Amino acid sequence: MNPDSKSRFLRASIAEAKKGLESGGIPIGSVLVIENQIVGRGHNRRVQDKSPVLHAEMACLNQAGRLKPADYRRSTLFTTLSPCDMCSGAVLLYRIPVVVVGENRNFRGPEEYLRSRGVDVQVMDDDECVELLRRFIHERAELWNEDIGETGD
C-alpha cells in the first residue's frame, strides 16, 4: 500500500475518532480496508452504547459484517491508537495481516506480541492522533482509565 493510501485511510480513522468524541465518547477510530476500499468503519462506542467491548476496532469489525476468512487475510486494519489486548485478539483471530497504528505514545498495546505472531504492525506516529487523545485524557482521565481497564481499585 502506498504512502498516500495509508494517509487517506488514517484520515478516515481520525474522522471516525472525531465522531466518537462529538457523540460523547472516546476519540479512537478505525477502518478496515480490502483492496484499497474501506469495508468497515467504527469508533469507540463504549460510552454511547454502554458496551464493555465496543472499542473502535471492534466496532469497525462489527460494522464490516461477516466476511470470508480469505477477505480478512488480505485486509489492513487502520486505527488511531495502538490496539489493546482485546482488539489485538480479534486481529489474531481473523488473521488480519497488517495493522496501521496512528499513534502509540498515549497507549501501547501488545504490538510486539502481534509482530511475534506474524502481524505487520506499522506505527505512523501521527501528531493529530497523539494530540486528539492526549487532550481527551487530560480532560476525561477517569473515563479514559475505565476504557483501558484502569479502574483504580
PyRosetta script that sets phi, psi and omega in degrees:
from pyrosetta import init, pose_from_sequence

init()
pose = pose_from_sequence("MNPDSKSRFLRASIAEAKKGLESGGIPIGSVLVIENQIVGRGHNRRVQDKSPVLHAEMACLNQAGRLKPADYRRSTLFTTLSPCDMCSGAVLLYRIPVVVVGENRNFRGPEEYLRSRGVDVQVMDDDECVELLRRFIHERAELWNEDIGETGD")
pose.set_psi(1, 131.5)
pose.set_omega(1, -176.4)
pose.set_phi(2, -77.6)
pose.set_psi(2, 160.7)
pose.set_omega(2, -177.5)
pose.set_phi(3, -58.8)
pose.set_psi(3, -34.4)
pose.set_omega(3, 178.7)
pose.set_phi(4, -64.9)
pose.set_psi(4, -40.9)
pose.set_omega(4, 178.1)
pose.set_phi(5, -65.0)
pose.set_psi(5, -43.0)
pose.set_omega(5, 178.5)
pose.set_phi(6, -58.1)
pose.set_psi(6, -45.8)
pose.set_omega(6, -179.7)
pose.set_phi(7, -62.5)
pose.set_psi(7, -42.2)
pose.set_omega(7, -179.5)
pose.set_phi(8, -62.2)
pose.set_psi(8, -43.5)
pose.set_omega(8, -177.9)
pose.set_phi(9, -75.0)
pose.set_psi(9, -31.2)
pose.set_omega(9, 173.9)
pose.set_phi(10, -66.8)
pose.set_psi(10, -39.4)
pose.set_omega(10, 176.4)
pose.set_phi(11, -60.0)
pose.set_psi(11, -38.8)
pose.set_omega(11, 177.4)
pose.set_phi(12, -65.0)
pose.set_psi(12, -36.4)
pose.set_omega(12, 176.4)
pose.set_phi(13, -66.4)
pose.set_psi(13, -40.2)
pose.set_omega(13, 177.7)
pose.set_phi(14, -64.1)
pose.set_psi(14, -40.3)
pose.set_omega(14, 177.0)
pose.set_phi(15, -60.2)
pose.set_psi(15, -39.4)
pose.set_omega(15, 176.2)
pose.set_phi(16, -64.3)
pose.set_psi(16, -42.3)
pose.set_omega(16, 179.0)
pose.set_phi(17, -59.7)
pose.set_psi(17, -41.5)
pose.set_omega(17, 179.2)
pose.set_phi(18, -65.9)
pose.set_psi(18, -36.0)
pose.set_omega(18, 175.3)
pose.set_phi(19, -61.0)
pose.set_psi(19, -42.0)
pose.set_omega(19, 178.7)
pose.set_phi(20, -61.2)
pose.set_psi(20, -44.2)
pose.set_omega(20, 179.1)
pose.set_phi(21, -64.6)
pose.set_psi(21, -44.9)
pose.set_omega(21, -178.8)
pose.set_phi(22, -63.6)
pose.set_psi(22, -26.1)
pose.set_omega(22, -179.7)
pose.set_phi(23, -97.1)
pose.set_psi(23, 15.7)
pose.set_omega(23, 174.0)
pose.set_phi(24, 91.1)
pose.set_psi(24, 12.1)
pose.set_omega(24, -177.6)
pose.set_phi(25, -110.7)
pose.set_psi(25, -162.6)
pose.set_omega(25, -176.0)
pose.set_phi(26, -92.1)
pose.set_psi(26, 131.1)
pose.set_omega(26, -173.0)
pose.set_phi(27, -79.8)
pose.set_psi(27, 76.2)
pose.set_omega(27, 174.2)
pose.set_phi(28, -131.9)
pose.set_psi(28, 132.5)
pose.set_omega(28, -177.7)
pose.set_phi(29, -132.5)
pose.set_psi(29, 160.9)
pose.set_omega(29, -176.0)
pose.set_phi(30, -152.5)
pose.set_psi(30, 149.0)
pose.set_omega(30, 169.6)
pose.set_phi(31, -136.7)
pose.set_psi(31, 148.1)
pose.set_omega(31, 175.7)
pose.set_phi(32, -108.3)
pose.set_psi(32, 129.9)
pose.set_omega(32, -174.0)
pose.set_phi(33, -122.6)
pose.set_psi(33, 133.2)
pose.set_omega(33, 172.5)
pose.set_phi(34, -131.5)
pose.set_psi(34, 126.0)
pose.set_omega(34, 179.7)
pose.set_phi(35, 50.6)
pose.set_psi(35, 49.3)
pose.set_omega(35, 177.9)
pose.set_phi(36, 61.3)
pose.set_psi(36, 23.6)
pose.set_omega(36, 176.1)
pose.set_phi(37, -124.6)
pose.set_psi(37, 134.6)
pose.set_omega(37, 175.1)
pose.set_phi(38, -75.3)
pose.set_psi(38, 122.7)
pose.set_omega(38, 179.4)
pose.set_phi(39, -110.1)
pose.set_psi(39, -9.1)
pose.set_omega(39, 177.5)
pose.set_phi(40, -156.2)
pose.set_psi(40, 145.4)
pose.set_omega(40, 178.7)
pose.set_phi(41, -136.2)
pose.set_psi(41, 148.9)
pose.set_omega(41, 175.3)
pose.set_phi(42, -168.4)
pose.set_psi(42, 159.3)
pose.set_omega(42, 172.3)
pose.set_phi(43, -136.1)
pose.set_psi(43, 161.2)
pose.set_omega(43, -179.2)
pose.set_phi(44, -55.1)
pose.set_psi(44, 125.5)
pose.set_omega(44, -176.7)
pose.set_phi(45, -125.9)
pose.set_psi(45, 21.2)
pose.set_omega(45, -178.7)
pose.set_phi(46, -59.3)
pose.set_psi(46, -44.8)
pose.set_omega(46, -177.6)
pose.set_phi(47, -71.6)
pose.set_psi(47, -52.0)
pose.set_omega(47, -174.3)
pose.set_phi(48, -60.7)
pose.set_psi(48, -40.7)
pose.set_omega(48, -176.3)
pose.set_phi(49, -102.2)
pose.set_psi(49, 3.7)
pose.set_omega(49, -177.5)
pose.set_phi(50, 51.9)
pose.set_psi(50, 46.0)
pose.set_omega(50, -175.7)
pose.set_phi(51, -110.0)
pose.set_psi(51, 137.0)
pose.set_omega(51, 175.4)
pose.set_phi(52, -80.4)
pose.set_psi(52, -10.4)
pose.set_omega(52, -171.8)
pose.set_phi(53, -122.3)
pose.set_psi(53, -6.0)
pose.set_omega(53, -174.4)
pose.set_phi(54, -84.3)
pose.set_psi(54, 63.3)
pose.set_omega(54, 167.3)
pose.set_phi(55, -67.6)
pose.set_psi(55, 167.3)
pose.set_omega(55, -175.9)
pose.set_phi(56, -56.9)
pose.set_psi(56, -45.0)
pose.set_omega(56, -178.1)
pose.set_phi(57, -65.0)
pose.set_psi(57, -39.8)
pose.set_omega(57, -180.0)
pose.set_phi(58, -68.2)
pose.set_psi(58, -41.4)
pose.set_omega(58, 177.7)
pose.set_phi(59, -63.6)
pose.set_psi(59, -38.8)
pose.set_omega(59, 178.3)
pose.set_phi(60, -63.4)
pose.set_psi(60, -48.6)
pose.set_omega(60, 179.4)
pose.set_phi(61, -63.1)
pose.set_psi(61, -39.0)
pose.set_omega(61, 178.3)
pose.set_phi(62, -62.9)
pose.set_psi(62, -43.9)
pose.set_omega(62, -178.9)
pose.set_phi(63, -67.2)
pose.set_psi(63, -31.9)
pose.set_omega(63, 178.0)
pose.set_phi(64, -65.9)
pose.set_psi(64, -25.1)
pose.set_omega(64, 180.0)
pose.set_phi(65, 80.1)
pose.set_psi(65, -174.2)
pose.set_omega(65, -179.4)
pose.set_phi(66, -71.8)
pose.set_psi(66, 121.0)
pose.set_omega(66, 176.4)
pose.set_phi(67, -112.9)
pose.set_psi(67, 160.4)
pose.set_omega(67, 175.3)
pose.set_phi(68, -73.1)
pose.set_psi(68, 148.8)
pose.set_omega(68, 177.5)
pose.set_phi(69, -52.0)
pose.set_psi(69, -38.6)
pose.set_omega(69, -179.9)
pose.set_phi(70, -63.9)
pose.set_psi(70, -31.3)
pose.set_omega(70, 178.7)
pose.set_phi(71, -67.9)
pose.set_psi(71, -45.6)
pose.set_omega(71, 178.0)
pose.set_phi(72, -59.5)
pose.set_psi(72, -36.8)
pose.set_omega(72, -174.7)
pose.set_phi(73, -73.9)
pose.set_psi(73, -5.6)
pose.set_omega(73, 174.7)
pose.set_phi(74, -121.4)
pose.set_psi(74, 20.6)
pose.set_omega(74, -177.4)
pose.set_phi(75, -101.7)
pose.set_psi(75, 167.2)
pose.set_omega(75, 172.2)
pose.set_phi(76, -130.4)
pose.set_psi(76, 131.2)
pose.set_omega(76, 176.7)
pose.set_phi(77, -101.7)
pose.set_psi(77, 121.8)
pose.set_omega(77, 175.0)
pose.set_phi(78, -100.8)
pose.set_psi(78, 137.1)
pose.set_omega(78, 178.4)
pose.set_phi(79, -147.0)
pose.set_psi(79, 142.7)
pose.set_omega(79, -177.1)
pose.set_phi(80, -72.1)
pose.set_psi(80, -19.2)
pose.set_omega(80, -176.6)
pose.set_phi(81, -135.2)
pose.set_psi(81, 147.7)
pose.set_omega(81, 176.6)
pose.set_phi(82, -49.9)
pose.set_psi(82, 127.7)
pose.set_omega(82, -176.0)
pose.set_phi(83, -68.6)
pose.set_psi(83, 142.1)
pose.set_omega(83, 179.1)
pose.set_phi(84, -74.5)
pose.set_psi(84, -177.5)
pose.set_omega(84, 178.5)
pose.set_phi(85, -59.3)
pose.set_psi(85, -44.2)
pose.set_omega(85, -178.6)
pose.set_phi(86, -62.1)
pose.set_psi(86, -50.1)
pose.set_omega(86, -177.3)
pose.set_phi(87, -68.7)
pose.set_psi(87, -34.8)
pose.set_omega(87, 175.2)
pose.set_phi(88, -63.9)
pose.set_psi(88, -36.5)
pose.set_omega(88, 176.2)
pose.set_phi(89, -60.8)
pose.set_psi(89, -39.9)
pose.set_omega(89, 177.6)
pose.set_phi(90, -65.2)
pose.set_psi(90, -39.8)
pose.set_omega(90, 176.6)
pose.set_phi(91, -58.2)
pose.set_psi(91, -45.2)
pose.set_omega(91, -179.7)
pose.set_phi(92, -69.4)
pose.set_psi(92, -42.2)
pose.set_omega(92, -179.0)
pose.set_phi(93, -58.3)
pose.set_psi(93, -44.6)
pose.set_omega(93, -177.3)
pose.set_phi(94, -93.2)
pose.set_psi(94, 1.4)
pose.set_omega(94, 176.4)
pose.set_phi(95, 57.6)
pose.set_psi(95, 45.6)
pose.set_omega(95, 174.7)
pose.set_phi(96, -72.7)
pose.set_psi(96, 120.0)
pose.set_omega(96, -170.2)
pose.set_phi(97, -79.7)
pose.set_psi(97, -23.5)
pose.set_omega(97, -175.5)
pose.set_phi(98, -133.0)
pose.set_psi(98, 132.0)
pose.set_omega(98, 173.5)
pose.set_phi(99, -124.9)
pose.set_psi(99, 122.0)
pose.set_omega(99, 177.5)
pose.set_phi(100, -104.2)
pose.set_psi(100, 120.5)
pose.set_omega(100, -173.1)
pose.set_phi(101, -106.2)
pose.set_psi(101, 126.3)
pose.set_omega(101, 177.8)
pose.set_phi(102, -63.6)
pose.set_psi(102, -44.7)
pose.set_omega(102, 179.9)
pose.set_phi(103, -160.3)
pose.set_psi(103, 154.7)
pose.set_omega(103, 176.4)
pose.set_phi(104, -136.0)
pose.set_psi(104, 21.3)
pose.set_omega(104, 178.1)
pose.set_phi(105, -79.7)
pose.set_psi(105, -40.1)
pose.set_omega(105, -178.8)
pose.set_phi(106, -77.5)
pose.set_psi(106, -28.1)
pose.set_omega(106, 178.8)
pose.set_phi(107, -159.6)
pose.set_psi(107, 135.9)
pose.set_omega(107, 176.8)
pose.set_phi(108, -124.2)
pose.set_psi(108, 116.0)
pose.set_omega(108, 175.3)
pose.set_phi(109, -81.6)
pose.set_psi(109, -167.2)
pose.set_omega(109, -174.9)
pose.set_phi(110, -78.8)
pose.set_psi(110, 60.7)
pose.set_omega(110, -177.8)
pose.set_phi(111, -60.6)
pose.set_psi(111, -42.3)
pose.set_omega(111, -178.4)
pose.set_phi(112, -66.1)
pose.set_psi(112, -36.0)
pose.set_omega(112, 176.9)
pose.set_phi(113, -64.2)
pose.set_psi(113, -44.3)
pose.set_omega(113, 176.6)
pose.set_phi(114, -57.3)
pose.set_psi(114, -45.2)
pose.set_omega(114, 179.8)
pose.set_phi(115, -62.0)
pose.set_psi(115, -40.2)
pose.set_omega(115, -179.3)
pose.set_phi(116, -65.1)
pose.set_psi(116, -20.4)
pose.set_omega(116, 178.8)
pose.set_phi(117, -97.9)
pose.set_psi(117, 10.1)
pose.set_omega(117, 173.3)
pose.set_phi(118, 95.1)
pose.set_psi(118, 4.8)
pose.set_omega(118, 179.1)
pose.set_phi(119, -83.0)
pose.set_psi(119, 133.3)
pose.set_omega(119, 175.9)
pose.set_phi(120, -84.5)
pose.set_psi(120, 100.9)
pose.set_omega(120, -179.7)
pose.set_phi(121, -97.8)
pose.set_psi(121, 120.4)
pose.set_omega(121, -178.3)
pose.set_phi(122, -117.6)
pose.set_psi(122, 120.2)
pose.set_omega(122, -178.8)
pose.set_phi(123, -100.6)
pose.set_psi(123, 120.4)
pose.set_omega(123, -177.2)
pose.set_phi(124, -83.3)
pose.set_psi(124, -22.6)
pose.set_omega(124, -176.4)
pose.set_phi(125, 50.1)
pose.set_psi(125, 54.1)
pose.set_omega(125, -176.8)
pose.set_phi(126, -80.3)
pose.set_psi(126, 124.9)
pose.set_omega(126, -176.8)
pose.set_phi(127, -61.2)
pose.set_psi(127, -37.4)
pose.set_omega(127, -179.8)
pose.set_phi(128, -66.2)
pose.set_psi(128, -40.7)
pose.set_omega(128, 176.4)
pose.set_phi(129, -61.8)
pose.set_psi(129, -45.1)
pose.set_omega(129, -179.4)
pose.set_phi(130, -59.9)
pose.set_psi(130, -50.2)
pose.set_omega(130, -174.1)
pose.set_phi(131, -69.5)
pose.set_psi(131, -37.9)
pose.set_omega(131, 179.5)
pose.set_phi(132, -58.5)
pose.set_psi(132, -47.3)
pose.set_omega(132, -178.9)
pose.set_phi(133, -77.5)
pose.set_psi(133, -36.5)
pose.set_omega(133, 179.3)
pose.set_phi(134, -58.4)
pose.set_psi(134, -45.1)
pose.set_omega(134, 178.9)
pose.set_phi(135, -62.8)
pose.set_psi(135, -43.1)
pose.set_omega(135, 179.5)
pose.set_phi(136, -62.1)
pose.set_psi(136, -46.4)
pose.set_omega(136, -179.6)
pose.set_phi(137, -59.3)
pose.set_psi(137, -41.1)
pose.set_omega(137, 178.9)
pose.set_phi(138, -63.0)
pose.set_psi(138, -41.8)
pose.set_omega(138, -176.1)
pose.set_phi(139, -83.7)
pose.set_psi(139, -27.9)
pose.set_omega(139, -173.6)
pose.set_phi(140, -135.2)
pose.set_psi(140, 51.2)
pose.set_omega(140, -175.0)
pose.set_phi(141, -55.9)
pose.set_psi(141, -39.9)
pose.set_omega(141, -177.9)
pose.set_phi(142, -62.9)
pose.set_psi(142, -43.5)
pose.set_omega(142, 179.3)
pose.set_phi(143, -67.4)
pose.set_psi(143, -40.8)
pose.set_omega(143, 177.7)
pose.set_phi(144, -61.4)
pose.set_psi(144, -46.1)
pose.set_omega(144, -178.9)
pose.set_phi(145, -62.7)
pose.set_psi(145, -36.8)
pose.set_omega(145, 176.3)
pose.set_phi(146, -63.5)
pose.set_psi(146, -40.9)
pose.set_omega(146, -177.1)
pose.set_phi(147, -62.4)
pose.set_psi(147, -36.0)
pose.set_omega(147, -178.1)
pose.set_phi(148, -98.0)
pose.set_psi(148, 10.2)
pose.set_omega(148, 174.5)
pose.set_phi(149, 84.3)
pose.set_psi(149, 16.9)
pose.set_omega(149, 179.1)
pose.set_phi(150, -102.2)
pose.set_psi(150, 80.2)
pose.set_omega(150, -173.9)
pose.set_phi(151, -83.5)
pose.set_psi(151, -7.2)
pose.set_omega(151, 177.9)
pose.set_phi(152, 75.1)
pose.set_psi(152, 33.3)
pose.set_omega(152, 178.9)
pose.set_phi(153, -60.3)
pose.dump_pdb("model.pdb")
